[in-house]
Amino acid sequence: MKYEDITGKIIGAAMEVHKTLGNGFQELIYQRALAYEMQMAGLSFAREVEQAIYYKKSEEPVGKRRADFVVENKVLVEIKALTEMDDVHYAQLLNYLKAYKFEVGLLINFGGKNLVFKRFVLGGI
């Protein structure tokens, strides 16, 4: 799998966060804790990475979005703190991958009793 080593470290860091904090906190708390764990795992990352969103061939952006993390300049990570995720959240990550021009992304949800994560790959394995 593409970037399996990076995504494995991110998932391991997320598991440690969920094991330590459990569910029930706001997304920002999990984001800060995940940043700590990823730093401990030796991953380089940027938080709240802003990207302009363009419509068709317009020269002016129609808006901006922020990805929670870009890890090793290769993997986009979006986190949630919801009791359940649905197709809208999956579509959000896929749209972010296209907008940021990344192939691999992780959607991680800390809101349930168990940690839930889904790996997305555009254009291949």
C-alpha positions as CSV (number, residue, x, y, z in Angstrom):
1,M,0.0,0.0,0.0
2,K,1.2,3.5,-0.8
3,Y,2.7,5.3,2.2
4,E,1.8,2.3,4.4
5,D,4.7,3.2,6.8
6,I,3.4,6.7,7.3
7,T,-0.3,5.8,7.6
8,G,0.7,3.0,10.1
9,K,2.4,5.5,12.3
10,I,-0.5,7.9,12.2
11,I,-3.0,5.2,13.0
12,G,-0.8,4.0,15.9
13,A,-0.6,7.6,17.2
14,A,-4.4,7.9,16.9
15,M,-4.9,4.6,18.8
16,E,-2.7,5.9,21.6
17,V,-4.8,9.1,21.8
18,H,-8.1,7.2,21.9
19,K,-6.7,4.7,24.5
20,T,-5.6,7.6,26.7
21,L,-8.5,10.0,26.3
22,G,-11.4,7.8,25.2
23,N,-14.4,9.5,23.5
24,G,-16.4,12.6,24.5
25,F,-13.9,15.4,23.9
26,Q,-14.1,18.1,21.2
27,E,-12.2,17.6,18.0
28,L,-9.6,20.3,18.9
29,I,-8.5,18.2,22.0
30,Y,-8.0,15.2,19.8
31,Q,-6.1,17.3,17.2
32,R,-3.7,18.6,19.8
33,A,-3.2,15.1,21.3
34,L,-2.6,13.6,17.9
35,A,-0.1,16.2,17.1
36,Y,1.8,15.3,20.2
37,E,1.7,11.6,19.4
38,M,2.8,12.1,15.8
39,Q,5.7,14.2,17.0
40,M,6.7,11.5,19.4
41,A,6.5,9.0,16.4
42,G,9.0,11.2,14.5
43,L,6.5,12.3,11.8
44,S,6.7,15.8,10.3
45,F,3.4,17.5,9.7
46,A,1.6,20.7,9.4
47,R,-1.7,21.5,11.1
48,E,-4.7,23.4,9.7
49,V,-3.3,23.6,6.2
50,E,-5.4,26.0,4.2
51,Q,-6.2,25.4,0.5
52,A,-8.2,27.6,-1.9
53,I,-11.1,25.9,-3.7
54,Y,-11.7,26.8,-7.3
55,Y,-14.8,26.3,-9.3
56,K,-14.2,25.0,-12.9
57,K,-11.5,27.3,-14.5
58,S,-12.3,30.4,-12.4
59,E,-9.2,32.4,-11.5
60,E,-10.9,33.5,-8.2
61,P,-11.4,30.9,-5.4
62,V,-14.9,30.2,-4.3
63,G,-13.8,29.5,-0.8
64,K,-11.1,28.0,1.4
65,R,-10.9,24.8,3.4
66,R,-8.5,23.6,6.0
67,A,-7.2,20.1,6.4
68,D,-6.5,19.0,9.9
69,F,-3.1,17.6,9.1
70,V,-0.7,17.1,6.2
71,V,1.8,14.5,7.2
72,E,5.2,14.1,5.6
73,N,3.9,16.2,2.7
74,K,2.2,13.0,1.5
75,V,-0.8,12.0,3.6
76,L,-3.8,14.2,4.3
77,V,-5.5,13.5,7.7
78,E,-8.9,14.6,8.7
79,I,-10.2,14.0,12.2
80,K,-13.7,13.9,13.6
81,A,-15.2,13.5,17.1
82,L,-18.6,12.2,16.1
83,T,-20.7,9.3,17.5
84,E,-21.2,8.1,13.9
85,M,-19.7,8.9,10.5
86,D,-21.6,8.7,7.2
87,D,-21.1,9.1,3.5
88,V,-20.8,12.9,3.8
89,H,-17.7,12.6,5.8
90,Y,-16.1,10.2,3.3
91,A,-17.0,12.6,0.5
92,Q,-15.4,15.4,2.4
93,L,-12.1,13.6,2.6
94,L,-12.2,12.6,-1.1
95,N,-12.9,16.2,-2.1
96,Y,-10.0,17.3,0.1
97,L,-7.7,14.8,-1.6
98,K,-8.6,16.2,-5.0
99,A,-8.4,19.8,-3.9
100,Y,-5.0,19.4,-2.2
101,K,-3.7,17.0,-5.0
102,F,-2.9,14.2,-2.6
103,E,-3.2,10.5,-3.3
104,V,-3.6,9.2,0.2
105,G,-5.7,10.3,3.1
106,L,-7.0,9.1,6.5
107,L,-10.3,9.9,8.1
108,I,-10.1,9.3,11.8
109,N,-13.0,9.4,14.2
110,F,-12.4,9.7,17.9
111,G,-16.1,10.1,18.9
112,G,-17.2,6.5,19.3
113,K,-16.4,3.9,22.0
114,N,-13.8,2.5,19.6
115,L,-11.5,4.4,17.3
116,V,-12.6,4.3,13.7
117,F,-10.4,5.1,10.8
118,K,-10.6,4.8,7.0
119,R,-7.8,5.0,4.5
120,F,-8.5,6.5,1.1
121,V,-6.3,6.2,-2.0
122,L,-7.0,8.1,-5.2
123,G,-5.9,6.5,-8.4
124,G,-4.6,3.2,-7.1
125,I,-3.6,1.1,-4.1
